[in-house]
Amino acid sequence: MSISLKNIIPVIGAKANIELATGIIDNVSIDSRSQQNNGRTLFFALVGPNHDAHVYINDLITKGVNSFVVNYIPDSINDKANFLVVENTLQALQNFAAYYRSLFNFPVIGITGSNGKTIVKEWLNFLLSPDYNIIRSPKSYNSQVGVPLSVIAINENHNLGIFEAGISTTGEMVYLQKVINPTIGILTNIGTAHDEGFVDISQKIKEKLRLFSDVEILIMNKNKTVQAFLKPEIKTFTWSTHDRNADVFCQIKSFENHSNLNLTYKKLCFSISIPFIDDASIENCMHCVLTMLYMHYNEETIQSRVSELFPVEMRLKVKNGINNCTLIDDSYSSDFQSLKIALDFLENQKQHKKRTLILSDIFQSGLSDEELYSRVSQLIISHKIKRVICIGETIVRYKSKFLNSIAFASTKDFIKAFDSLEFNNETILIKGSRQFEFENIVSLLEEKTHETVLEINLNAISHNLNYFKSKLKPKTKVMVMVKAFGYGSGSFEIAKLLSHHKVDYLGVAFADEGIELRKAGIELPIMVMNPEMTSFSSMIQYNLEPEIYSIRELKAFLKIADQKELVNYPIHIKINTGMNRLGFDTLVIPELVSILKGITSVKIKSILSHLASSDVSSHKEFTLTQISDFERDSSFIMKELKINPIRHICNTSGISNFPDAQYDMVRLGIGLYGVSNDEDEMLLLENVGTLKSVISQIRDINEGQSVGYSRRFIAENKTRVATVPIGYADGISRAWGNGVGYVVVNNQKAPIIGSICMDMLMVDVTGINCTEGTSVVIFGKDPSVVEIAKGIKTIPYEILTSISGRVKRVFYRE
Ligand SMILES: *Cc1c(COP(=O)(O)O)cnc(C)c1O
C-alpha cells in the first residue's frame, strides 16, 4: 500500500486538521499496542462499548505515529499530528477499505454462511494456491473490523482474493459487501448459529445474501428456502445430494476414514475421494469443488488436490515447552499477514524476555523474495526477537537479513541438529506452512506430560470480561478475582490477559499468590484478601495491597508501616455487612476511624464489603440491607477521615442482580470463567475451560461381569467399556461415578460406570464410535460445570478449583 493522506481525506469524508507535512501512508492500524505502528501508519481510533482508542493517541504520537482518523481531537495532545475527523471511525475504516479494494481488479471470492466459512476459505487457498497469488483473510478475520483489515492487505502482485464475511445482526452485510465486493460468492451451511441477532431464519438468510448482490455467480447447496429470497438476476451454481435438478449431483459413499463422492455435472461423471466422513466436511468440500469447476479446473486436478485436504487448525496455541520454555504453536500456516498477527500475540506473552522465532519459507506474499524478507526482517526487529531459526530453501538465502539467525534447508535438517541447539527460559513462536510439517518440531519442544489437559479458551475469557463490562457504567472500575489459581484456570496466563485488557485491579486470597504474579511480571495493582501478618513484609516488598478487616490486623500493619517508614501505602478496608466472614462490624468503625485519623503511613485506597447471597433472589431484601449498611458505614468513614476512596461491594451475581450497587468498582470472579447463576445469562457467556483426556483401553464384557472396585457396576447386557486416565486425585469427585455422571465421546454421552478410581475412571461406550486414543471430554460446554455441580450437589466453584495441579493447563486463542 502506498497512498497519500490527501487522497484519503475525500474517501472517508473527513475534516482534516493537518499539522505535519503529509506523506505517504503504507499501513493501517487499529491496535495501539501493535509493535508494527510507525510514522507511515494511519491509525483509526475505533470506539467500542468497552474501549475508546482515542485515549492512546498521545502514547502513539510518542512512538512516532503521526496520522490519525478520529471522532474528535482529544483535549491534551502533547505534540503535532495530523487528524482526519469523521463522524464514525469504523465506517471511515470500511470506506477506506472499499476504496482500496476498488483499486484492484482481479477475481475475489466472498464467503458467508453460519458454519464452515473459515474452513472453505483455508481449503480453497490450499486448492488454488499452486496457480494463484492469493490474498485471504487471516485466521477468521470476518467481522466489521476484520474484513476491512484483511482487504487492506492486498498488494499489486495478488491475483485472487478469498475473504470471509461474518455478521451477527441485520444491517451489517451492506458494509462488508462494499469492502469485499466479491465476484464469486459462496454460501456455506446456513445452520442455526448466531440466531440471537435476527428475528427469524428468513431475516438471517436475507441479510447474508446481501454479500452477493453483485456477484457473477453464487455457489451454494441447492436449497429452495434460500433461493426464494434470491434476486432473479443472481446466477447460481448449485449442488445437491438429493435434488437432481442441481447443477452438480453428488452421491456419497462413506468408509471408515474417507468418503467417495460420485459427481454428475453436465455430461461429465467422475468421482473424488476425500479424507473425511462427516457431513460438514463433505458439504465444505463440495463448495470447493464447485468453485474449481467454475474456474475451469479439470477433473484430474480436482481429484488429486481434494484428496489431500486436511483438518483446519485455526488456533494459536500456547503450550508449555521443555526447559521452562513457552511455545506458541502456529505450525500450520505461514503467510505475511498471519505472521504479523502471531508476532503481536507473542508480544503479549510476557513470561520470558528471550524470544525465538522458528520460521519457514513464506508463500504467496505477492512480493518479491527480496522485498518480502526485508519486511519480515523489519517486523522481527520491531518485535525484539532475540533469535531466528530459518527453515526452508528460500528463507535460507536471506539469512543475513536477520540478526542472530540459524538456517536449515529443511525440517529434517533442523531435527537432526536439534540436540546441539539450546532452548531454555524463552518464548518460542513456531510458524510454518503445512508442507514443512512443523508439528514435528512442536512435539520435540513440547513438555511431555500425560494426556489429560484442561484447555483454557482465552478468547472466551475476553468475551466474558467484555460481557460484564458492558453491564457497568462507563466509569465503574473492575477488579478481577484470580484467587485459587484463577479459579483453577491458571493465574498467571489469565492475569496477563487481564493486564492486556487493562482491568483496574486483581484480587487474590493470599500473599503468596500475589507474589507469584509479581515474579511473573504482572504490574497491575493487586489486593490481598486475607493477608497473614507474617507476610506483611514481603507484601510490601512486592507492592501488594492488604485488605484490612480487624483492629488487630490494622495495628500490626501500621507497626510495620512505621518501621519501614512508608508513606501513603494503599490499604483496603473491609466492612462486615452480614457475610460474617471477615470485616469490621459497624460498632468497631469509630475505633477504626480514631486510629486512622492523622496517619500518613497508609492511605485508604478502597472500602469494600461482600454480599452473602447476591445470587439467591429470595434473599433480595437481605442483600439490599447489606448494601444500605455498606452505604452508611462507608460514608461515615469517608466523612470522618475526609477521604474519597474507591467503594465496591458487588461480586459476579451482584453485577447482574444489583446494578444500582456498582459503586466505583466491582469484583468479578466466576463470571469470567463463563458461569452464572442465571440460565439465560449463562447463554450469553462463553465456556472457558474444557477438561479432556483420551481413552487408554477398550474392552467388551458380557452380562454379569463387573467393572471397578467393589464390583459396583454389573453388566446387564454385553457392554463396551472404555478406561480414561483421570480420577479423584485429579479432582473428579467420586460422587460423579456409578452412573450419576457421564463424559462425552464423539459428541455422545458415555455414562461413568463403577466407582471412580484414584487415577482412572471407566465409561460405557456401547454403540459409540471410538477407539483407544479417542479424545474424551470430562467437562466443558457439555457437560458444563454447572450441570456437574447440580448432579453432585455442590457449586461450580468447587468443581473448577478442585482440578489438581498435575492436570496440565493449555491456553489457546481462536
Ligand atoms: C471470590 C470473591 C469475589 C468474587 O466472587 P464471584 O462470585 O466469583 O464473582 C468477590 N469478592 C470477594 C471478597 C471474594 O472473596
The ligand as a Tripos MOL2 file, in Angstrom:
@<TRIPOS>MOLECULE
LIG
   15    15     1     0     0
SMALL
NO_CHARGES

@<TRIPOS>ATOM
      1 C1        -14.3050  -14.5960   45.4890 C.3       1 LIG1
      2 C2        -14.7320  -13.2350   45.8110 C.ar      1 LIG1
      3 C3        -15.3660  -12.4420   44.8400 C.ar      1 LIG1
      4 C4        -15.7950  -12.9530   43.5090 C.3       1 LIG1
      5 O1        -16.9680  -13.7260   43.6480 O.3       1 LIG1
      6 P1        -17.7180  -14.4030   42.4160 P.3       1 LIG1
      7 O2        -18.9740  -14.9150   42.9730 O.co2     1 LIG1
      8 O3        -16.8230  -15.4830   41.9380 O.co2     1 LIG1
      9 O4        -17.8920  -13.3490   41.4070 O.co2     1 LIG1
     10 C5        -15.6220  -11.1170   45.1500 C.ar      1 LIG1
     11 N1        -15.2780  -10.6130   46.3620 N.ar      1 LIG1
     12 C6        -14.7110  -11.3590   47.3280 C.ar      1 LIG1
     13 C7        -14.3930  -10.7310   48.6330 C.3       1 LIG1
     14 C8        -14.4300  -12.6990   47.0880 C.ar      1 LIG1
     15 O5        -13.8920  -13.4620   48.0430 O.3       1 LIG1
@<TRIPOS>BOND
     1     1     2 1
     2     2     3 ar
     3     2    14 ar
     4     3     4 1
     5     3    10 ar
     6     4     5 1
     7     5     6 1
     8     6     7 2
     9     6     8 1
    10     6     9 1
    11    10    11 ar
    12    11    12 ar
    13    12    13 1
    14    12    14 ar
    15    14    15 1
@<TRIPOS>SUBSTRUCTURE
     1 LIG1         1 GROUP 0 **** ****
